[in-house]
Amino acid sequence: MVKKIIFFIFIFYILTLIQTSFLVHFNISGITPNLVLMAVIFINIFNSSQWQKISSAVIGGFFLDIFSLANGLAGFFGFYTLILTGFSFFLKIILERYVRFPVVQKI
Amino acid sequence: MRIGLNKKNINIKKFIALSILLAIFVVVLNLTGFSKNIKNFFFLISSPIQKSFWQAGKNVSVFFAGILEVRILKKELDDLHLKNQELLSRVVATMELKRENEVLRKALGLGLEKEFQLMLARIISKDISQDSILINQGKKDGVLETLPVITGQKVLLGRIGQVYDNFSEVILISNKKSSFDAKISDSEIYGVVRGEGNFKIYLDLIPKDEAIFEQGDVIITSALGGVYPQALLVGEIKTISKSDTDPFQKAEITPFFDIKDLDYLFIITAW
């Protein structure tokens, strides 16, 4: 688990750097792709471990908070952490209640 | 089943505990202002990587923007090419006008306009086989055959040969077809200037007893033949040849004009 968290820290750190330094040059109508959010969604959909899902959201949000230069509510440290964590739970509920992945089961 | 429910309860408790810890951590960071220190630390360690990413992003975006905007750029390039050509032609036209102006000023300085009615013309080309040139004034401009053509320095070039609508041929005095009466300046020695081709001119039919002229004497036109106005500069004597059997003397003349240095010339329309 610790290894996974270190891996997430590294991955989200790099993704945040790419998002804030590299992808800002590729904005379409002022919108920059949010790599961290995409990664959190990806992990939440394709990972079965609940701990990993939450930790990915917390770590991703934490790095977004660190590199965020926003003022006001979005400038509040922890804003993105809370948003992503809440989003992760919301996704969990949606996936559990309304989405079924077709899987082949052994008889 | 019971074990499963217990596990679920433990997980919920863990999650609530973690959420509370996280909330406390966040509140503390914001209240104490420690978040600024954390941000600063991350900015410090990340700045070299961010610089590289920034530069890379800039380069890549410029590259892609170039690909995406290649059509627009091509159109702009074409427009600029056209504009450039237009400006270039304007510059050339202005330079031409400047040169024309200079030539006219020189001609006016000599007082040519008081002696003759002049028409400015420009040399277009030279006939490679004979001593004739083409100028850019023709029938539409009022050019007639046999009109004299001179330079701005009052040097005789020749006369108008064939006249086209917009162009005219000038038969140079060195042309084999050309011959006219001339005299040696400051004397009463008359002769006939004949063209020999290849820019060679001879002063012919000078009586043998006229021994006063010498090398370097200036030849000017005389009004005798009626072909050219009098006192136009022709050239200077280069060599004199005499023969015992020949009743006349002959002198080779170096013409005062050099066709290579000429751009503009004047047609004398009336004198």
Interface residues (C-beta under 8 A of the other chain):
Chain A: Y13 L17 I18 T20 S21 F22 L23 V24 H25 F26 Q50 I54 V58 D65 I66 F67 F76 F77 G78 T81 L82 T85
Chain B: N11 F15 L18 S19 L22 F25 V26 V27 L29 N30 S35 I38 K39 F42 S46 I49 Q50 K51 F53 W54 A56 G57 K58 V60 S61 F64
